[in-house]
Amino acid sequence: MIENSRRVAEIAAKALDDKKAKDIVVLGIYNVSLIADYFVIASGTSTVQVKALADEVEERLQENGVDILHKEGYNDARWILLDYGDVVVHIFHEKERSFYDLERVWADAETIELDI
């Protein structure tokens, strides 16, 4: 299960990188939470870019046969959450990311190194 979810996280991170997201981080939370296996966290510099990043992740994962379960925050585009079950993608506007600081909240999680 984790291997498959890792692949979903990798595809999401690559899609974010391709659309020039800032500060992409993948956290392996499988040892510290039952919520999901991975969080993918990234930032955009404007609400337009944040929406474009979310759209790209959705499109890329759908092309790979992965359907989204839930999406929140798209209209405001300050913090968009894309829920894929074992993988949750968080796309922040820069100011919100520093305020919520998920990397600090999930400091016990493993930071996953990806070749993107």
Number of C-alpha atoms within 10 A of each C-alpha: 7 14 9 11 18 19 12 23 27 20 17 26 24 20 22 29 16 13 17 16 22 17 13 18 18 26 22 23 22 16 11 14 13 9 13 19 23 28 27 23 24 25 26 26 14 15 18 12 19 27 23 17 26 25 14 18 24 21 17 18 18 12 10 11 10 13 14 17 10 11 15 13 14 17 10 11 21 22 25 21 20 22 18 21 15 20 27 26 23 21 31 30 22 19 15 13 19 13 8 12 12 14 17 10 9 16 13 14 20 15 16 16 10 12 6 12
